[in-house]
Amino acid sequence: MAPARTGPFDIVIVGGGSAGCVLAARLSEQPSRRVALLEAGPDVPPSADQLSAYPGRAYFEPRTLWPGTVARLGGAHRNDTTTRPTAPYAQGRGLGGSSAINGLGANRGAPEDYDAWGRLGAEGWSWESVLPYFRKLERDLDRTGPPHGAGGPIPVRRPDPADTSGFVRGVAAAAVEAGVPWRADQNGPWQDGLFPIALNLDEDWQRVSAAQGYLTASVRARPNLSILSQTEVTRILFDCSRAVAVMARGPGGVVRIDAEEVILAAGALRSPALLQRSGVGPGPVVAAFGVQPVAERRGVGENLLEHPSIGMAAYLPRAARAPDDRHHIPVIERWSSNLPDAPSGDMHSAIMARAAWHPIGARLGMIFTWVNQSHSRGVVRALPDGGLDVDFRLLSDPRDRARLAQGVRRAAERLSQAAGAGVCGRPFAVMASARARRFGAPTLRNLAVTGMAGALLDLAGPMAPGLSERMAGAGVALPDLLNNSARMDAFLDIATTGVWHASGTCRMGAASDPMAVCDGAGRVIGVEGLRVCDASVFPTIPCANLNLPVMMTAERIASLICQS
Ligand SMILES: Cc1cc2nc3c(=O)[nH]c(=O)nc-3n(C[C@H](O)[C@H](O)[C@H](O)COP(=O)(O)OP(=O)(O)OC[C@H]3O[C@@H](n4cnc5c(N)ncnc54)[C@H](O)[C@@H]3O)c2cc1C
């Protein structure tokens, strides 16, 4: 039986995440353009955990997570891909995508990040060309003046750094003592320093996802916009080299949706996979799907980027703990490694008032450090069974390894200073072990078990710091780690993780660049009627959390489409 058929639409957007919601709202502003937004996950109102200013439970929201997404993270220079373990890797699934479950950080990155995109062949991209779109998307509740937006759909605000936990104030004081200056605005001039974190929270300290901000009731009511949730696109259909439709599994079964133009906004893991499954990508990868090759683009799925990250924790006495469910990272430090080749502000340390949502996490403070401008590159491949093979190869570039090791030493130093001031116990290294992951999900069982362990810590008195290290530590003695480079290397191999900033897998570049996938307007090189517009198109990773850069990218590409 032939599949049901619908459309034609002028534009079909695949994926209703950070980029897809922006695209759908902006492209349907012109009433003559018929737009369809297809989203694999549900269209559901945000839960209390998703609205909360503390995002540590939203990460695990089962209704809106892609089930079974796993990735290999570090250790790529030592082992082959078959023996390195995989770990769960969160990705949003549902209207709003990852913006509905993310950590709420709302920052832009360095001007140089976007100037570099232009230099690398992404025509039209520079700080000057992106700034109007950062302004357009945001409604800054604290800062006014030229760099900031006042009327956009996404609120940005900052907590008061004086009104935070004793631990965070103690670590910040240690940084100030070491000569680090306070700065007012993470989205202001690009400088090192301590910043109150910029967050995607509104006047009531509630999350506003891309779906909430952009797909308002009046946008949804537009007769030229169709939003189809629970509709997973399985393939793009081509007539010769022109994209003409997508095939999807929807609530009513398999459906063909015709389009003048298709825009992939399925995220940095699933946009390249869809291209590969549809005949656009490296020849041998495409061959596995038995489809007609459409365009040989070797870069599809390559250049997988992330921010390699590591945590250092310490036990918190009762008086130094976070008082309630406010955001767990009131303050961040941007700093420069000053290593050869490294730009200023190439490192980021979050000073975390609590390490996790549960009672053990509430008794641990943490410095979580990442390489803000990383060089390591991984790869993503679609698998014939419908899954993905994701290998980030974190720290495969020695420049990232050297900087993350510096981050471990710096965090140990800061926490030791804070311990001396009595706001925490002695520091210890942590990692996302299988046990830590088991207690990650906010279930009643996990609450009960960690609640008992937390009570035990409170009763342990002077033994609490050692006991908390036994419960949550990575099992490596800190002096060994700091004084032995081989141990540091081995630790980084097993403990380095990402921060869910997957990007770069369909990167923009010049048509003459064999590894470029899209041009500067997101058009896939070598085919017609097909664009990519999401975190995949980034040529390099910005020195920022990625939600704002993704929404800026969608604002800019939507504007290019509307002007053409
Ligand atoms: C747990 C977590 C925490 C994070 N913390 C922060 C933070 O604090 N600050 C920050 O700035 N960034 C953060 N990020 C990163 C940021 O949220 C993402 O980089 C950004 O949302 C990516 O936007 P996107 O549009 O590329 O993809 P997504 O927002 O992931 O959207 C992709 C959408 O496409 C849909 N889709 C995929 N395949 C198909 C298909 N075949 N058919 C139909 N639909 C499909 C998905 O269901 C999803 O809704 C975090 C991300 C995660 C996951």
The ligand as a Tripos MOL2 file, in Angstrom:
@<TRIPOS>MOLECULE
LIG
   53    58     1     0     0
SMALL
NO_CHARGES

@<TRIPOS>ATOM
      1 C1         21.0830   17.9390   29.2110 C.3       1 LIG1
      2 C2         21.5450   19.1420   28.4260 C.ar      1 LIG1
      3 C3         22.0360   20.2670   29.1160 C.ar      1 LIG1
      4 C4         22.4680   21.3750   28.3860 C.ar      1 LIG1
      5 N1         22.8040   22.5280   29.0600 N.ar      1 LIG1
      6 C5         22.9250   23.6900   28.3550 C.ar      1 LIG1
      7 C6         22.9880   24.9440   29.0090 C.ar      1 LIG1
      8 O1         22.9600   25.0560   30.2390 O.2       1 LIG1
      9 N2         23.0500   26.0630   28.2490 N.ar      1 LIG1
     10 C7         23.0910   25.9990   26.8830 C.ar      1 LIG1
     11 O2         23.1890   27.0540   26.2410 O.2       1 LIG1
     12 N3         23.0780   24.8220   26.2500 N.ar      1 LIG1
     13 C8         22.9480   23.6800   26.9410 C.ar      1 LIG1
     14 N4         22.8080   22.4940   26.2890 N.ar      1 LIG1
     15 C9         22.9700   22.4820   24.8380 C.3       1 LIG1
     16 C10        21.8310   23.1060   24.0550 C.3       1 LIG1
     17 O3         20.6040   22.9420   24.7120 O.3       1 LIG1
     18 C11        21.8280   22.4680   22.6660 C.3       1 LIG1
     19 O4         23.0850   22.6960   22.0690 O.3       1 LIG1
     20 C12        20.7640   23.0330   21.7730 C.3       1 LIG1
     21 O5         19.5000   22.9450   22.3790 O.3       1 LIG1
     22 C13        20.7730   22.2510   20.4530 C.3       1 LIG1
     23 O6         19.7840   22.7550   19.6090 O.3       1 LIG1
     24 P1         19.4340   21.9920   18.2630 P.3       1 LIG1
     25 O7         18.3050   22.7240   17.6490 O.co2     1 LIG1
     26 O8         20.6830   21.8190   17.4830 O.co2     1 LIG1
     27 O9         18.9910   20.5380   18.7100 O.3       1 LIG1
     28 P2         17.8340   20.1000   19.7160 P.3       1 LIG1
     29 O10        17.3720   21.2330   20.5490 O.co2     1 LIG1
     30 O11        18.3250   18.8860   20.3950 O.co2     1 LIG1
     31 O12        16.6360   19.7490   18.7410 O.3       1 LIG1
     32 C14        16.6110   18.6800   17.8510 C.3       1 LIG1
     33 C15        15.1660   18.2510   17.7430 C.3       1 LIG1
     34 O13        15.0190   17.4210   16.5980 O.3       1 LIG1
     35 C16        14.1770   16.3500   16.9310 C.3       1 LIG1
     36 N5         14.4950   15.2600   16.0040 N.ar      1 LIG1
     37 C17        15.6500   14.5570   15.9110 C.ar      1 LIG1
     38 N6         15.5670   13.6490   14.9260 N.ar      1 LIG1
     39 C18        14.3600   13.7980   14.3670 C.ar      1 LIG1
     40 C19        13.6870   13.1550   13.3120 C.ar      1 LIG1
     41 N7         14.2780   12.1780   12.6120 N.pl3     1 LIG1
     42 N8         12.4130   13.5280   12.9890 N.ar      1 LIG1
     43 C20        11.8020   14.5370   13.6780 C.ar      1 LIG1
     44 N9         12.4020   15.1730   14.7190 N.ar      1 LIG1
     45 C21        13.6580   14.8150   15.0450 C.ar      1 LIG1
     46 C22        14.5100   16.0520   18.3720 C.3       1 LIG1
     47 O14        13.4870   15.3080   18.9940 O.3       1 LIG1
     48 C23        14.7030   17.4290   18.9370 C.3       1 LIG1
     49 O15        13.4980   17.9650   19.4400 O.3       1 LIG1
     50 C24        22.4250   21.3490   26.9640 C.ar      1 LIG1
     51 C25        21.9400   20.2310   26.2900 C.ar      1 LIG1
     52 C26        21.4810   19.1410   27.0070 C.ar      1 LIG1
     53 C27        20.9550   17.9530   26.2570 C.3       1 LIG1
@<TRIPOS>BOND
     1     1     2 1
     2     2     3 ar
     3     2    52 ar
     4     3     4 ar
     5     4     5 ar
     6     4    50 ar
     7     5     6 ar
     8     6     7 ar
     9     6    13 1
    10     7     8 2
    11     7     9 ar
    12     9    10 ar
    13    10    11 2
    14    10    12 ar
    15    12    13 ar
    16    13    14 ar
    17    14    15 1
    18    14    50 ar
    19    15    16 1
    20    16    17 1
    21    16    18 1
    22    18    19 1
    23    18    20 1
    24    20    21 1
    25    20    22 1
    26    22    23 1
    27    23    24 1
    28    24    25 2
    29    24    26 1
    30    24    27 1
    31    27    28 1
    32    28    29 2
    33    28    30 1
    34    28    31 1
    35    31    32 1
    36    32    33 1
    37    33    34 1
    38    33    48 1
    39    34    35 1
    40    35    36 1
    41    35    46 1
    42    36    37 ar
    43    36    45 ar
    44    37    38 ar
    45    38    39 ar
    46    39    40 ar
    47    39    45 ar
    48    40    41 1
    49    40    42 ar
    50    42    43 ar
    51    43    44 ar
    52    44    45 ar
    53    46    47 1
    54    46    48 1
    55    48    49 1
    56    50    51 ar
    57    51    52 ar
    58    52    53 1
@<TRIPOS>SUBSTRUCTURE
     1 LIG1         1 GROUP 0 **** ****
